[in-house]
Amino acid sequence: MDCLSVSSPVQRVVFMKGAQVGGTEAGNNWIGYVIHMAPGPMMAVSPTVEMAKRNSRQRIDPQLEDVPELRARVAPARSRDSGNTVLSKEFPGGVLVMTGANSAVGLRSMPARYLFMDEVDGYPGDVEGEGDPILLAERRSATFARRRKILLVSTPTIKSTSRIQREFENSDQRYFYVPCPTCGHAQPLRFSQLRWDEGKPETAQYCCESCEALIAEHQKTEMLNQGFWQATAEGDGYTQGYHLSSLYSPVGWFSWEDAARVFESAQQTPDLMKGFVNTVLGESYEEEFEAPEWDRLYERRESYSVGTVPEGGLFLTAGVDVHRDRLECEIVAWGRNKESWSVDYLVLDGDTAQPEVWKKLDKVLSKDWPHALGSTLPIRVMCVDSGYATQDVYGWVRQYPQAVWGGAGARASQPRTVVAIKGRDTETALILNVSKADTGGKRRGLRVWNVSGPVAKVELYRWLKLPRLTDEELATGESFAPGTCHFPQYGEEYFKQLTAERRIIRMHKGFPKATWEKDPARNNEALDCRVYARAAASIYGVDRFKEVQWKRFENALGETKQSPAVERETAQPTKPKAINSFRQRASVVADDPYL
């Protein structure tokens, strides 16, 4: 706050913060200071006009009424000619105008010596075609040159698009150092120093990075009273940046126990972890959805036979991608913890407007696939993309049992269930909803399942990046991580297609939006087929199976529980010849007696 006083040479203050540390309240206090001690034209910018109105009614108006010095300078709104409206407060020597970053008119409404920009990471990227709202607002202060004061406050969001992160990195990057009650060592509070018993966040204490003494929550008050700001970078001389995580939240607000509890809840859910990093740590979240390198996956191929279900596979699904001149299909085996094995990848050549290629797919669906334990497995659910040759897809799907959507989710009770799907960009859930389809003017119960490609791809790319177990780790009985994907001796093209897309952030209508883009030098059919096979597994129930279902699968195969090391040793068939291209793969398919 001292930097925002007229006596300080600092012109710009950047505050990157977590939740529950009083960022917005600091800005509102500065508004009170300007009205009382240093009157002049001031603009306060919220992400939207509606948010500006809400802040005015819920925070600014009570502040003006409750503080005698402010009440004496700003007439009540109910007074005639008071100059006090929801978005404008006149006072002797100045005026406070509140607006939203989504209003170009509001941002250029007047020159402003004082500029308070709150939650800047929530601002649109381009306001009504006139450019970045921060730049538009700061132009309003150019008239006042070195006498201007600008405060930017925000909880950060995505690293690649975070405005507050960018502004903080361009500052002198100050952190709040607090002394250890035991040894006196001054240090910024870091989440990595928080200690608690696993599953018991109520035991959370802070470990001094110097003497390793444990510090209880109640000692934080005295630590904060003795703390000081320390710059960690060389700034430009007129911009100071401050970072404060929720670990500094005063006693009685957000506690260290709360931080530990949120972290434990967020570990298995990326969206929750993003919220934890943003709101608790006060740091921008670096997304990890880039595709893994195809050659790394190629080098980690395994030696189980193409067309045979490995020992850990308990049920099969399939995904089918439809093109003008072919169908492409992947059969995937699923086991406990969503571990998966690609069993076969088929390219069925033929005009999809003609019945011949669909007859080939009939034979794929009707086939019983050999299992490493000597049994066979049918395809439980097959998902067929209906985005191309829609009516042909509907006509073929209609011949087979369909899945049911109910209050408990999807259900596919019969083997060889076939589902028509359509990809969507929505990122709320893998299976979004179902809708009836009309074929030949008749409604006969056919349902199209809307599937989120982004959700499936994010999950798959995380799985593909999981570390592999070494032979030594397998020998000790260690299991593969949940979601591990196994592949046989496919050629390079398969892995290039599987990793052909990447997730990037682009501005859409002024807001950052995640989108998936394909490498123009690659095809992506293998990725699409895997997404559809994953949707089929979800429809079948892989996301909600309990122990009794997994036991039932194992009993049906006659499996006996072995150590992971034994299982891997007994499932090592002779290394098959590598398949170097999908066209070669298609010729192999043509020799299949089932086709």
C-alpha positions, 0 to 999 in steps of 0.5 A: 500500500505504501507504493500506492501513496503519492509520496512513492516514486513507484508507478505500477504495482503488480499483485499476483496472489492466491485466494483469501489473502485480501487482494480485492480488499487492498484495492478497495482500501486504496480507493478509500485512500484516494477519496480521503487523502489524494483526490483525483480521477480514478478508474476501477476495472473489473472483468465485466460491467456486471462484476463492477456493479456487484463490487460497487453495491457489495463493497464500495457502497458499504465502505463509503457509508461506514467510514466517516471520512469517506461518508463526508466526501461522497454524498449518498446516492439517494440525495438529489444531484449527489453525483453518486451512482452505481458506477460513478462516485463523485467527491471533492477533487475527483471522481471514481468510475467503475467499469468492466474490461468487456466495455471499450466505451467504459475503458476510454471514458476519461483520463485517470490518474489512478487505475485499479485493475482487478482479476486481470486474468479474467479480462477478454483478450480483445475488447470489442475489436479495440485491443488488449483491455489493460493497454486501453486502460493504461492509455487513460493514465498517460496524461499524468506521466510519472504522477500516475498510479496503477494497481493490477491484481489477480489470481493467475490462470493458465501460464501461457495466457496469464496476464498477471504472470506476465506482469509479475515476471516483468517486475522485481518479483517480491516475496514475503519473508517470515522468520522461523519462531525457532531459529529466526531464519527468514524464508518465503512460505512454500507449499513444499515445506508443508508436512502432514500425515497422509490422509490426515490434513489436520496434522499439517505444520510448516517445516522450517527450511533451515532448522527443520523445526515444525511450526504450528498454525497458531504461530503464523500470526507472529511470523506475519507481524515480523515479515518483510518483502524481498525483491528477487529480480531486477526491475525497471525502477517504477514497477514493483511486483508482489506474490502472496500464496494462500499459505499466508492467509491469516489465522482463522481464514484459509489454514494450512490444514485447508491447503493440505486437504485441497491438495489431497483431493486434487491429486487425482483430478487435473481440473482440481489440481489446476484450481489448487495451483491457481487459488492456493499457491497463487501460481499459474498452471502449466498444462501438460497436454502436449503429445508424447514423442511418437518414437519413444512409444515406438521404442517401448513396444511389447512382444505380445502377438497382434490379434491376441488379448494379453493376460491382463485384458479382461474385456474388449471394445472397438473404435471405428473411424469412417472415411469415404474409401475405408473404415479404420478400426482398433480393438482394445483390451481393458483391465483393472485400473484402466490399463489397456492393450491394443489388440489389433488395428485394421484398415478395411478398404472399400467405398463406405457408401456400398455394403461390401466394406460394412460386411467386413466390419460385420465379421470383425464384430462377430469374431471371438478374439483369442486370449493368452489364457486360452479362452476367447473374448467378444467385442463388448461395445463398438463405437462408430463415428457418425460424422461422415457417411452418417446415414450409412453408419446409422443403417449399419448400427441399427442392426445391432444391440444398442446401449441404454442411457439412464440415471446411473449412466450408460449400460451395455448389457449385451456383447457386440453392442454398437453405438453411433457417436459424434465428437464434440468440443465440450470439455465437461465430461467424456460422455456428454449426452445422447440424442435420437437420430432419424434415418429414412424418416423413421424414428426407431430408437437409434441414439447418437452418443455425443463424446468429448474428444478433448476430454479423451485426448487429455486423458490419453496423452497423460497415460501415454506419458506414464513411466514404464516399469523396469525389468527389476521393478516388475521382478519385485512385483510392482504393478503398472500405473493406472491407465498404462497403455501397451502396444504390440509391434506396430509400425511407425505410422501408427504411433505418428498418428496416435500423437498427431495432435496437440492442445494449444490455447488460442483467443476466441471472441476475446477469451483464451480457449483450448483447442486441438490441432493436428500436425498437417504432416500427419494423419490422425486416424489412430488417435480417433480410433483410440478415442472411440474405443475409450468412449466404448469402454466408458459406455460399458462401465470401466469408469464405475466397475467395482471389485465384484465386476473385476472378479467376475471378469477374471473368473470367466477367464479362469484366471488365478491371481499371480504376482505381476512378475509371473504374469509378465513372464508367462505372457511373452510370446515369440516376437512377431514381425513388425508391421511397417505400414497400414497398407501392409497391415491391410494386406494382413487383414485381407488374409484373416479367415474371419474377413 
